[in-house]
């Protein structure tokens, strides 16, 4: 049985009126170990025939068998397997990959059969040495002469054994001396048992072969052999390896080629990343701004009282008649304090009046509260002390003033502690000063003071009712459940619901929901940048496929599977997006540092989740938008890809 067997091969190009019949019922067979030259003028169909024999192209009709196996029914990957295991190609224009060294160019076919890197590098160097290219292993094609490049191409053809070597005008681009050298190498390979099929238009070159097939206008017109008895050949197709190292090498080779492609086009890669960088920077920065502002607002709420419930007379803040409702009493506060879910209770009364110190008369607000009020509200002490439970019990005439009051009354810098002021003509001794509150709620210019509520009720206002009750709920209790319990208790005591409550936790939840909605809205707008960036990646990758069509063709000719090509371009797209994403995260971090340096009202608070989500998003964009160009590259016809300049 012949190694190669063709029966009635026909090949048409074009369609309709432009359809051209290039090969016409070509039938031939090639024995293993033969040296065949296919000769003919340009346009005769000899190169088309060789491309079909090398499984770079397919016949329109007819049968082509390799070792008895029909190729017309094979898939693209099965044809690729034939090329990498049995075939070796020597091209007229060498078709070496410019970004790879001579060693890497030679070793590349072995990557696709799963040969270990150390083993394939050693074999590549041996082949180069055998072909007289010592010390040229690290040279790139641009650093080699034409004859040297052709010898690298021959070494590559032999890398996987080269059971059948296809040589397309192997001396066409060489000077006479280099051409003779190449023919000597081919003679040596034939002597070693390799089957050689060479295409040439030069009868002198064809005369080197054992068998000459002449083709004209797509038909074989002559077929002569010097020796019909072909010596047996021991050259066997290479065996593929399928260990985990095989998949690792495929991935690493794809990764390396992706890095080389990105570095080879730095500006284009940077511009491609720009959309991703802007999108990721926007998303991470917006989330950081939202987190920072939310934290600031929640801190301000905490300053008003953490996990507290305030009880007020009336039906709500808009109730104009609330000042007439005088049913809240200290007894209500005492009843609430006995509830199991309550941590502390402080009654609250207030009065506005004239504050006098020496010759200064100012309008001020005096709050009467319990000793636990300052802890409930999170108020800090700057100097002195807060009044205690003994002060409340004995209605002592003591007062704690805020920072504004201190600055107004004691602008000369003297200490206010121990001084006596008059409020509504009633003397109060200053025992403490609160720290300045820097929050977003309330007026920072008002003068506020605090005395025991018993002092305010008994010595200043004379009122037996209170303005509000502030309740601090225990940490392990649901504030909403506590609010329901308070409402039921006071309704039962008053016989009706003549009060309303304000839960600090509900305010916190409302603000969290509002800021979360705003973050989501702005982040959604920022995500548009990511989509635009992804479309840019897809467009650039499509351009890259077009620019590197020749490279894709070379890889397919030496046995790359469709999955290898898909993997390489997909990794490149993902890397561009991933680098862009990481750059965006770093840029947003830089913006955060600058922002936090100049803006002191609230910080940019970066969240680990948003950063991880941004990087994952950039990776997903690389996969989604890189898949179509990568798929297109993997589905190219090898001969069409090789024909691209």
N, C-alpha and C positions, 0 to 999 in steps of 0.2 A: 504494500500500500504506500502510495506517495505521501510525502509530508504535506505538500500543498496540492490541492486538486480543484480546478475551476472548470465549470461547465456552462457554456452559453451566457457569459457575463455581458450584460448591457448596462450602459450608463447614459442617462439623459440629463441635460442641464436646461433650465428655463422651462417655459410653458407656452402653450398656444403656438402662435406663429414664430415665436422666438425659441422654440424648443430645438435643442441641438443634440444629435445622436453621436456621442463621443466614443463610446466603446460598442462594438457590434459583434455579438455572439462570440466572445473570446473564450476559447477553451485551451487550457494548458495544465500541466502537472510538473511539480518540481520535487526531485528526490532529495532526501536528507543528505547534506554534505556537498551539494552541487554549488557551482559558482556560475550564476546566470546573469547575463547582461541583456537588458531590454533597450534596444536602440531605435531611434526614430527622430524625425525632425520635430521642431516646435509645433504643437497642436495636433500631433499624431495620436495622442492618448496614452503615451507611455507613463507619464507622471500620474495620470488618473488611475491607471492599472496598478501602479505600485502603491498608491494610497489605499486602494481597495484591498490589496494583498496584505498591507500593513495594518488593516482595520482602522485606518484614520478616516475612511470614507466607506460608504456602503453602495453596492450595486443596485440599480433600479430593478433588475431582474436577473435570474440565473442562480447558480449554486456555487458557493465557495466553502470548501472544507479544509480545516487544519487537522491533520492527523486523524482524518475520518469524522471530525465533528463539524456539523453545519454551523456556519457563523451567522447566517441571515436571521436566525431565530434568537440570537443572543441579545441580552440587554446591554445598555451602555456600560455598566460596571463589569459585566462578563467580558466584553470586548477589551475593556481596560486591563482586566486580568491577563488576557492573552498578550497584550502589549508589554506589560511589565515582567511577565514570567518567561516569554519566549522570544520577544522581538527586541532588537536594538536598532536605533535610527541614526544615520549619519547624513546630516543635511548639507546642502550646498552652502547655505549662509550660516552654518554652525548651530544657530539657535541656542546659544548659551545664555543663561540668565546673568545679566550684567551686574546684579548686586551680590552675586555669590562668587567665592573664590573657585579656582580650578578644582580643588579637592571637593568642595561642596557641590559643584556642578556634577562631577563624576559620581559622587556618593548619592545624589538625589534619588535615582531609581530604587536604590536599596531601602530608602525610607519607606516607600510604598509597599514593600514586601515584608517589612517588619524586622529588618536586620539591625542588630544592636549597633549603637553609634560607634563604639570602639572598633568593632569588627568591620563596619563599612568604611570607616576612615582609613583603617589599615589596608583594606583591599583597594580603595581609591588611590592611595599613595603608591601601592605596588604597580597598579595599572599605569599610572603616570610615569613611574620610573622605567617600566618596560618599554614605554613609548618615547623614552628620551627626554622626559620633562622633569628631571630632577631639579630641585630648588625652585620650581615654578608652582608648587602646590598652593601657596598662599596668594598667588597673583590673580587678579580679576581679569575678565576677558579683554578689557580695554588695555591691559598691560602686556598682552600677548600678541605675537604676529599671527597672520592668517593661517600659516601652516601649523603653528602651535595650537591655535584654537581648534583646528580640525582634528588634531590628535587628541585634544581634550574631549571632543565630541565622540571620537572612536572609543576612548576609554569609557565614556558614559554608556555607549552602546553595549559594552562588554560587562558592565557592572553587575548585571543580574544573570550573566552567563552568555547572553546574546546567541541563543540557539539559531535564530534567523536574523541576519543583519541586512537591513534595507539601506542602501546607499544612493541618495539622490544627487546626481552630478557631484560626486565627492571631490573632484579636482577642478570643478568649474570656476571657483573663485581663487585658485592658487596659481602661483608661478610654476614654471616647468619643473624646477628642482623639488619644490614642495609636493607637486602632483605625483612625481615619481616615487617620492617617499611614502605618500599615502597608498599608492598602488602596491608597493612592497608590503606594507602592513596588511592590506587586504589579502594578498597572496599568502602571507604567513597565517592569517586567521583561517583561510580556506584549508591550508595544510593541517591546521589543528582540528579540523572537522566542522567548522562553522558553515552553515548554509548562507550564502551571500547572494542577494538579488540587487543588482546595480542598474540604475537608469543613467543613460548618457546619450548624447547626440554625436559623440566622437567615435568613429569606427576604430581609431587607434587605441582608445581606452577600452572599448568593448572587446578588443582582441585579447586582452588579458584574461578574459573569462573562459571557462570551459564550454559554456553554452551561450549562444547569441540568438536572441529572439528579436526579429525586426518587425516593427509595427508601423502601419501607414493608414491614415484616415480611420483609425479605430479598429483595424483588422490586422491579425498576424499574417504577414506575407512570407516570412521565412523563419525557420527554427533549426539551427545547426549545432552539433555538439562535436567537440574534439575527442572526447572520451565518454562513451555512454556507460561505461562501467565505473560507478561511483564507489570509492572506498567507504567502508562502514564508518560512521561517526559516533563518537562517544559523548558528544556535547548534549547535555540534558537540560530541560527547563528548570529554573530555580524553584525551590519549594518556599511557600510563604510560611511565615511564623505568625501564630495567633495568640501569643501569650499577652499578659497585661502590658509588657514592655512595648508591644506593637502599638497599642492604643496610646500609650504615653508618648512614643516617638512621633506618632501622627499629630498629636496635640501640640507637642513642643515645636515641631517643624512649622506647623501652621502659626503658632504664636511668634516664632522667630521671624517668619516672613511678614507677618503683620507689623511687627515692630520696625523692620527694615523699610516697609512701604510707608509707614507714618513718618519715619525720620527722613526718608528720601524726598518727601513733599511736606516740609515743615510748615510753610506758610499756608498751604491749602488745608492741612490738618488743623492748624490753629483757627483758621476762619470757620472751619466746620464745627469745631468745639465751641465757638463763640456763643451760638444760640443756646447750647446746653449750659455753658457757664453762666450766662445771664439768667436763664430760667432757674437753675439750682440756687444761685446767689439770691435771687428774688424770693423764692419760696422759703429758704432757711432764714433769711433776714426778716421777712414778714412774720414768720412764726416766732422768732426771737423777740421782735418788737411787741408782738401780741402778748407773749409770756411775761415780758418785763412790765408792760403796762398793767396787765392783770394782777401780777404780784404786788405792784405798788398800790392798786386800788384795794386789794384784799388786805394789805397791811394797814391801810387807812381804816378799813372796816374793823379790823382787829383792834385798832387804837380806840375805836368807839365802844368796843366791847366784844369779847370773843364768846360765842355761843350764849348770847344773852337774849332775853325777852323783855321788852319794855311794855308796861301797861299804862294807858292814858285814858282820861275821861272823855266821853263823847262817842260819836260813831265813826270818826276818822279825822285825818288831818285837815280836811276841808270843811269840817263841821264848825260853823260860826257860833253855835250854842255850847260848844264844849267848855267854855269858861264858866258857864252857869251850872255845869254838872259837878257837884262837890261831894260825890259819894265815895271816892277813894280815901281810905284812912290808914293810919298806922296799924290798926287792928287787922286790916286786910293783909298788910305786909307781914304781920306776925303769923297769920294763918298760913300764908304761902310758905313761910320759912319752915313750917313743920312738915311740908311734903317731902317724901323720900327722894324725889328726883331733883330737888333743889340743893345747889351747893351754897348759895348765899343770896340774901335779899337786902336791898337798900331802898327805903322810901325816899322820895325826892320831892322837894318843894323849891320854889324859886321866887325871887322878887327883884324888881329893878328899882333902884333908888340912887340917891346922891351919895357919893363916897367922898369923905373929907379927910385931908391930912394937912395939918398946918394951914397954909393959905390956898391950898388947891382943892377945888370942887370938881369932881368928875362923875359922869354917869357910869354905873357899873351894874353887873348882874351878880346876885348872891344866890348860890345854890345850897339848899339844905339837904344833906344826904347822910347816910350811915357811914360807919367807919370802913366798911368793905367796898365802898363806892370806887375808890381809887384803884383797887385791885381789879374790880369788875371791868372798869373802863380802860384799864391798861395805862393809867396816867403815871408818869415817872416823877420822882422828886429831884429837884436841883439842889436844894439846901433846906436845913431844918428838919421838920418831921410832919407826918400826917396826924390828924387827931385820931384818938383811939376810942374803944368802946366805953371806957370810963368817962371820957369827955362827952360822949353822946348821952350817957346815962345821967350825968350831972348838969347837962345843958350849959357847959362852960362857954364863955364868950371868947372863943378862939377862931381863927380864920386861916385858911391856906389860900395864898394868892397866886395868880398865874404870872408868867414872864412879862406880859404886856403891862399888867398893873404895877409890877416892880419897876419897870423902866419909866413909867409915867410918874410914879410917886417918889422914886428914889433915883432920879437921873444923875445925882451927884456921886453915885457909886457907893453910898453908905449901905450897910446891911439892914434889910427890913426886919430881921428877926427880933422879936421882943417889942417892936414898935406898936403903938396903938393907933388905929384908924377909926373913924366914925362912919357907920353905914346907916342911913336913915336916922341919924343922930344917936345911934346906939354904938357904944364902944366895943371894938373887937381887937384882940391882941394877935398879931401875925406870928404864927409858929412855923410856917413852911412856905416854900416857893416851888411851884412845879416847873419841870423842864419844858422848854419850848417845844410845842408840837408842830411838826412839819408834815402836814397831810393836806389832802385835797378837799376836805370837808370843813365847812364852817368858816367864819370870818377870823382872820388872824389879828384884826385890830380891836376886837371887843375886849373889855376888861371883865374878867371872871374871877370869882372867889367862891370858896367852899367853907361852910361851917356845919357843925352837927345839926341835923334836921330838928332836933329838940330845941336847940338854941334859936333857930329861925322861927319855929312855931311859937315858942313860949316868950321870947324876948323881943322879936322884931316884927313879924307879920301878925301874930295873934290869931292866925287861922288854925282851925282844928282839922282841916282836910289837907291832903297832899296832892301835888300836881301829877305825880307818876310814881310807879314802882318799877325798879330795875331788878330783874331776876337772873342770876347766873345758874344755868343748868349744868348738872354733873356731866363730865366728859363721856361717860359710857351710856348716856341716855339720849334718845332721839329728841331733837329740839321740837320737831313737829308734834310728837306725842306729848311732850311737856307743855306745849302751847295749848293743846286740846284740854289737858288736865287743869291748867290755870283758868281757862275760859269756863270750864264746868264749875270749878270751885267758886269763882267770883260771881258767876251768874246765880248760883245757889245762895250765896251770902246776900246779894243785892236784890234778889227776887226778879231781876231782869238783866238784860245785857246792855248796860249803860257805859260801856268801856270798849276800847279796842286795843289790840296788841300789835307790836312790831317785832318781828323775829329777825335778828341779825343774820341767822343762817339762811333765811329765805332771800335776804338782800344779797348775800354772798353768792347763792346759787343763781340768782337772776343776773348778776354781773358776770359770773363765769359763763353762763349761757350766752349772754350778749357778746362778750369779748370772743368767745369761741365761734359764734356766728360770723363776726367780723373777720376773724382770722381765716375762717373757711372761705369767705367771700373773696378776700384779697389773695389768698393762696390759689384759689381757682383762677383768678385773673393771671397770677404769675405762672400757673401751669400752662397757660397758652404759649408762653415763651418756650417751654419745654417741647410742646408739640411742634412749634415752628422750627425749633432746633433739630428735632427728629426728622422733619421733612428735609431740612438742609443736609443732614447726614445721609439720608436716602439718595438725594440728588448727587451729592459728591461721590458716593459709593458707585452710583450708576456710571458717572464719568470715569471713575477709577477702573471699573470693569472694562469700559471701552478702551481706555488708555493701555490697559494691561492684557488685552485680548491675546496678543502674541505669547506672552508668558503663560497664560492659561492653556493655550494650544500646546506649548512645549511640555507642560506638566502632564497634560492628558496623553501626549504621545509617548511619554516614558512610563505611563501606567497609573497616573493619579485617578482615583475614583471620583465620582460626582460629589460624594460626601467630603472628600479631601478639599476640593475647591470650595464647596459650600462652607466648610469649617473655617478655612483660611479667611475668606472675606467677611464671614459673620464675626469672627474674633476681632478682625480689624475694626468693624463698626462698633462692637461692644467696647473695645479699648478706647476708641475715640470718645465715646459717650462717658465711659467710666473715668477717664482722665479729666474730661470736661467737668464731670460731676464732682470729683475730688477737688479740682481747682476752684469750682464754685463754692464748695464748702470752706476752703481756705480763704477765699476772697471775702465771703460773708463773715468769717472769723476776724479778718483784718478790719472790716467795716465795724464790727462789734467793738473791737478794742478802741478804735478812733472815736466811735459814738460814746462809749462809756467814759472816755477821757474828757470829752467836751460837754456832755450832757449829764447833769447830776440829778435831775428830777426823777428819772427812773432808768434802770439799766436794760440793755438787750440781754435777755436770758435765753441762751441756746439750750435746746432739748436734744438729748441723745436720739430720741425717737425720730425727730424731724431730720436729723443728719443721716441716720441710717436709711430712712424712707427716701431721702433725696438721692443717696448713692444707689439704692435699689431701683429707683425710678429711672435714673440715667442708664443703668444696665438694661432694664426692660426696654427702654426706648431704643438702645443699640440693637437689641434682639429683634424687636418688632420692625423697626425701620431699616435695619440692615439685612433682614431676611430676603426681601424681594430682589435686591441687587445680587446678593450672594447666590440665590437660587438661579437667577438669570445666568450668572457666570458658570455655575455648575452644569447648565444645560446646553452650553455652547457645543457646536459640532467641532471636533478636533481639527479637521482639515480647514474649515472656515476660519477658525481662530488662528491657525498657523499662517494663513494667507494674508492676515492683517499686517500692515507695516507699522 
